[in-house]
Amino acid sequence: MSFVPAPATIGVQIIEGYQRTYGVGMPIVLSFSRPVTRKAAVEKALELTTSRRVVGAWSWNGSQALYFRPRDY
């Protein structure tokens, strides 16, 4: 019998709370447990659902924090 090692896992925390109210300038912040080396793959795997259509962008702050900010407030 042979075993295939699992790919490395990484933990992530989101700063915002479920069903909470925040100001229009509050970014969505994802904090990773270790440095992310495949940033484009992480961004591609993310799905953000909002009650209304929001145009915005993800941006990295170093290799362990990812922010989403809307284009317009």
N, C-alpha and C positions, 0 to 999 in steps of 0.2 A: 504494500500500500504506500502511496506517496501523497504528500500534502503540498498544496500550493499556498504559499504565504499570502495572507490578506494584504491588500494595498494599505499603505499608511493611512491612518485616520487623523482627522483634525477636529477639534471642538470649536464651536462658535457660540457666542452669546450676543443677544440683541439687547440694546440698552433700553429701548422703549417697552412699555407694558401693554398687555392685551386690553383693548377697549378703554384706553386712556385718552385724554385730550392733551394735545401739545400745540404750541404756537407754530405759525406758518414757517418760521425760520429754523425749526428743530429738524436736523437731518436724521435719517435712519442710519444707525451706526451698528455695524457688525464687527465684533472683536474676536479674532481667531486665537486659538491656544498656542500656536507656533507660527513661524513665518510661512507665508504662502509663496510658493515658487511658480505655480501655474495660475497666475492671476486671471488671464483671459478665460481659462476653463472654469474658474470659480464664477466669474461674472456671467458666463453663458449658462451656467446651471441654475442661477438665481431666477426666481419668479416673484414679482412684486404685484400684489393685487390691491387696488384702491377703489373706493366707492365712486369716484369720478376719474376720468382719464387725466393722468398726470404725465407731462413730458419732463424728463429730468435725466440725470446721469449719475453713474457710480464713479467715485474717485477714491484712490488709495492714499492713505496717510501712512507711509512706510510699508511694511510687508505684513502687518498684522491687523490693520484697521481699514475697513471699507465703509465709505459714506455714500448715501444717496441723498441728493438735493434736487428739488424741483427747479425747473428753469425759471418759472415765474412764481411769485408768492401770492 
